[in-house]
């Protein structure tokens, strides 16, 4: 059971999804840091190793509103089996959805929002929030 998972995760992170492919986690992390510096003037809000969730897995739902298809779900896992880090989440999102998000109008990351009915489940579910 997942007690205390936050309702929102990484809502203050600025990122344009789908700029990859990213050959490594480190290259993605460096790109996100550079994006923070370009937009904000510093990378202060990007802490790739920060454990932002206490659970080792979550499901992330992405809905492409420009198509009639069903929402897609990806399971994101911690690289080390512990709680999920900011980089675990962004790497998982980019690997699962990045190439399909890139050409869309709504490709700017706005965070992850908890599906409240899953808060007490072993693997909570979050909606990927994207804007234009």
VOBA-1610 file (N, C-alpha, C; in pm, whole numbers, padded with zeros to 5 digits, always signed):
BEGIN
Unk+00083-00118+00000Unk+00000+00000+00000Unk+00087+00124+00000Unk+00053+00222-00079Unk+00132+00344-00094Unk+00073+00456-00011Unk+00127+00474+00106Unk+00077+00581+00192Unk+00152+00709+00164Unk+00081+00817+00155Unk+00144+00947+00145Unk+00203+00985+00011Unk+00153+00928-00098Unk+00202+00974-00228Unk+00144+01112-00256Unk+00224+01203-00311Unk+00176+01339-00333Unk+00075+01348-00447Unk-00012+01448-00439Unk-00114+01468-00541Unk-00052+01519-00672Unk+00059+01589-00663Unk+00127+01642-00781Unk+00277+01620-00767Unk+00341+01587-00879Unk+00485+01563-00879Unk+00549+01643-00994Unk+00659+01708-00963Unk+00739+01783-01060Unk+00661+01892-01134Unk+00565+01949-01069Unk+00483+02053-01131Unk+00560+02181-01159Unk+00675+02201-01095Unk+00752+02323-01118Unk+00868+02303-01215Unk+00876+02184-01275Unk+00983+02155-01370Unk+00942+02200-01510Unk+01029+02274-01576Unk+01004+02316-01714Unk+01076+02220-01808Unk+01003+02171-01910Unk+01064+02077-02004Unk+00976+02065-02128Unk+01040+02054-02243Unk+00973+02029-02369Unk+00997+01883-02405Unk+00895+01801-02390Unk+00909+01656-02410Unk+00936+01621-02555Unk+01010+01515-02573Unk+01029+01459-02705Unk+01146+01514-02783Unk+01243+01575-02719Unk+01358+01629-02790Unk+01464+01525-02822Unk+01444+01402-02777Unk+01541+01294-02794Unk+01541+01238-02935Unk+01587+01119-02954Unk+01606+01017-02850Unk+01729+01047-02763Unk+01719+01002-02640Unk+01825+01024-02543Unk+01901+00893-02526Unk+02028+00890-02565Unk+02104+00766-02555Unk+02135+00723-02412Unk+02129+00817-02318Unk+02157+00780-02179Unk+02077+00869-02085Unk+02061+00819-01964Unk+01994+00896-01860Unk+02071+01026-01833Unk+02204+01018-01835Unk+02286+01136-01806Unk+02266+01244-01912Unk+02256+01204-02039Unk+02234+01304-02144Unk+02098+01371-02130Unk+01997+01295-02092Unk+01865+01355-02066Unk+01874+01451-01949Unk+01938+01408-01841Unk+01951+01493-01724Unk+02023+01623-01758Unk+02131+01613-01835Unk+02205+01733-01875Unk+02117+01826-01958Unk+02036+01768-02048Unk+01948+01849-02133Unk+01841+01920-02050Unk+01785+01851-01952Unk+01685+01913-01866Unk+01748+02026-01785Unk+01868+02004-01733Unk+01939+02109-01659Unk+01965+02230-01747Unk+02010+02205-01871Unk+02036+02315-01965Unk+01908+02391-01997Unk+01798+02319-02010Unk+01669+02382-02040Unk+01627+02473-01923Unk+01648+02427-01800Unk+01616+02511-01684Unk+01699+02639-01686Unk+01831+02624-01716Unk+01919+02742-01721Unk+01877+02837-01832Unk+01837+02782-01948Unk+01796+02865-02060Unk+01669+02944-02029Unk+01571+02879-01966Unk+01441+02942-01940Unk+01444+03025-01813Unk+01503+02972-01707Unk+01498+03036-01575Unk+01625+03109-01537Unk+01734+03078-01604Unk+01860+03139-01565Unk+01943+03053-01473Unk+01886+02945-01419Unk+01961+02849-01339Unk+01890+02714-01344Unk+01959+02612-01298Unk+01902+02477-01300Unk+01847+02441-01163Unk+01820+02540-01081Unk+01781+02519-00942Unk+01668+02423-00915Unk+01571+02414-01004Unk+01458+02326-00979Unk+01481+02185-01033Unk+01592+02161-01098Unk+01621+02028-01151Unk+01721+01959-01058Unk+01670+01865-00982Unk+01752+01783-00893Unk+01729+01638-00932Unk+01804+01589-01030Unk+01776+01458-01088Unk+01777+01342-00989Unk+01858+01350-00886Unk+01869+01240-00790Unk+01773+01252-00672Unk+01694+01360-00669Unk+01599+01377-00559Unk+01489+01270-00568Unk+01465+01204-00457Unk+01357+01105-00451Unk+01225+01181-00434Unk+01148+01184-00540Unk+01024+01262-00540Unk+00902+01177-00506Unk+00918+01045-00510Unk+00813+00952-00470Unk+00875+00841-00387Unk+00805+00797-00284Unk+00858+00693-00196Unk+00838+00552-00250Unk+00765+00540-00360Unk+00735+00408-00418Unk+00833+00377-00531Unk+00861+00248-00560Unk+00955+00212-00666Unk+00893+00204-00806Unk+00760+00209-00815Unk+00692+00201-00945Unk+00568+00289-00944Unk+00538+00348-01060Unk+00408+00412-01081Unk+00364+00383-01224Unk+00236+00395-01246Unk+00183+00393-01381Unk+00158+00538-01421Unk+00194+00570-01545Unk+00171+00705-01598Unk+00079+00692-01719Unk-00027+00773-01718Unk-00124+00772-01827Unk-00104+00898-01911Unk-00092+00877-02042Unk-00083+00989-02136Unk-00196+00977-02235Unk-00269+01085-02250Unk-00379+01089-02346Unk-00347+01191-02453Unk-00342+01142-02578Unk-00317+01228-02693Unk-00451+01283-02738Unk-00480+01407-02701Unk-00609+01467-02732Unk-00624+01501-02879Unk-00517+01489-02957Unk-00526+01517-03100Unk-00567+01393-03180Unk-00586+01281-03111Unk-00627+01158-03180Unk-00748+01097-03110Unk-00806+00999-03175Unk-00921+00929-03117Unk-00881+00805-03040Unk-00752+00779-03027Unk-00704+00659-02961Unk-00727+00662-02811Unk-00717+00545-02753Unk-00729+00531-02608Unk-00604+00587-02540Unk-00617+00630-02416Unk-00500+00674-02341Unk-00398+00559-02331Unk-00272+00596-02327Unk-00165+00497-02313Unk-00115+00498-02170Unk-00073+00381-02123Unk-00022+00366-01987Unk+00118+00307-01993Unk+00209+00365-01917Unk+00345+00313-01905Unk+00377+00295-01759Unk+00441+00184-01727Unk+00489+00162-01590Unk+00632+00214-01582Unk+00655+00301-01486Unk+00788+00358-01466Unk+00845+00302-01337Unk+00970+00255-01347Unk+01034+00190-01232Unk+01160+00266-01192Unk+01189+00260-01065Unk+01311+00319-01011Unk+01432+00242-01064Unk+01539+00313-01093Unk+01660+00250-01144Unk+01728+00162-01038Unk+01707+00197-00910Unk+01777+00122-00805Unk+01683+00045-00713Unk+01554+00041-00747Unk+01459-00034-00664Unk+01407+00043-00544Unk+01459+00163-00520Unk+01410+00246-00410Unk+01300+00339-00459Unk+01280+00447-00387Unk+01181+00546-00430Unk+01222+00608-00562Unk+01123+00655-00638Unk+01149+00713-00770Unk+01213+00851-00759Unk+01316+00871-00840Unk+01382+01001-00846Unk+01320+01084-00959Unk+01352+01212-00959Unk+01306+01299-01068Unk+01355+01246-01202Unk+01480+01201-01207Unk+01534+01149-01333Unk+01467+01017-01371Unk+01438+00930-01275Unk+01364+00806-01307Unk+01235+00840-01380Unk+01162+00939-01329Unk+01033+00976-01388Unk+01051+01035-01528Unk+01141+01129-01542Unk+01157+01193-01672Unk+01213+01097-01776Unk+01303+01009-01736Unk+01357+00908-01827Unk+01244+00814-01872Unk+01163+00769-01778Unk+01052+00680-01811Unk+00952+00745-01905Unk+00919+00871-01879Unk+00824+00944-01965Unk+00881+00960-02105Unk+01007+01002-02114Unk+01069+01021-02245Unk+01078+00889-02321Unk+01116+00782-02253Unk+01129+00652-02319Unk+00993+00601-02367Unk+00891+00619-02287Unk+00759+00564-02320Unk+00684+00648-02423Unk+00691+00779-02410Unk+00603+00866-02488Unk+00673+00973-02571Unk+00797+01003-02544Unk+00865+01119-02601Unk+00855+01134-02751Unk+00881+01027-02824Unk+00880+01036-02972Unk+00742+01071-03025Unk+00637+01025-02958Unk+00501+01053-03004Unk+00452+01190-02957Unk+00506+01239-02847Unk+00468+01371-02796Unk+00535+01483-02876Unk+00659+01462-02919Unk+00741+01567-02981Unk+00671+01649-03088Unk+00600+01588-03185Unk+00541+01670-03292Unk+00410+01737-03256Unk+00360+01712-03136Unk+00229+01764-03098Unk+00238+01905-03041Unk+00128+01977-03049Unk+00120+02110-02990Unk+00139+02104-02839Unk+00076+02007-02775Unk+00086+01991-02629Unk+00205+01900-02597Unk+00324+01962-02584Unk+00443+01884-02554Unk+00525+01941-02438Unk+00473+02045-02375Unk+00543+02104-02262Unk+00499+02037-02132Unk+00595+01980-02063Unk+00569+01909-01937Unk+00514+02005-01832Unk+00405+01964-01767Unk+00344+02043-01661Unk+00328+01964-01532Unk+00388+01847-01525Unk+00384+01768-01403Unk+00301+01641-01417Unk+00292+01571-01306Unk+00214+01448-01296Unk+00108+01469-01188Unk-00016+01430-01218Unk-00127+01446-01123Unk-00179+01308-01083Unk-00185+01285-00956Unk-00229+01158-00901Unk-00376+01131-00931Unk-00405+01012-00976Unk-00543+00966-00981Unk-00576+00920-00840Unk-00650+01003-00770Unk-00670+00985-00625Unk-00720+00847-00586Unk-00799+00785-00673Unk-00850+00653-00639Unk-00740+00547-00634Unk-00619+00582-00682Unk-00508+00486-00680Unk-00407+00517-00569Unk-00432+00618-00488Unk-00335+00663-00388Unk-00296+00554-00289Unk-00386+00463-00257Unk-00354+00360-00158Unk-00312+00228-00222Unk-00301+00225-00354Unk-00260+00103-00422Unk-00109+00087-00419Unk-00063-00036-00436Unk+00081-00063-00435Unk+00152+00014-00547Unk+00085+00028-00661Unk+00140+00104-00773Unk+00041+00215-00808Unk+00065+00336-00755Unk-00025+00447-00783Unk-00018+00487-00931Unk-00119+00557-00976Unk-00130+00599-01116Unk-00137+00751-01124Unk-00059+00806-01214Unk-00053+00951-01235Unk-00086+00983-01379Unk-00153+01097-01401Unk-00179+01147-01535Unk-00064+01240-01573Unk-00011+01222-01693Unk+00090+01311-01747Unk+00021+01437-01796Unk+00061+01551-01743Unk+00001+01678-01780Unk+00095+01752-01875Unk+00042+01786-01991Unk+00119+01856-02093Unk+00042+01979-02139Unk+00114+02084-02173Unk+00052+02206-02222Unk+00120+02251-02350Unk+00068+02362-02403Unk+00126+02413-02528Unk+00183+02552-02506
//
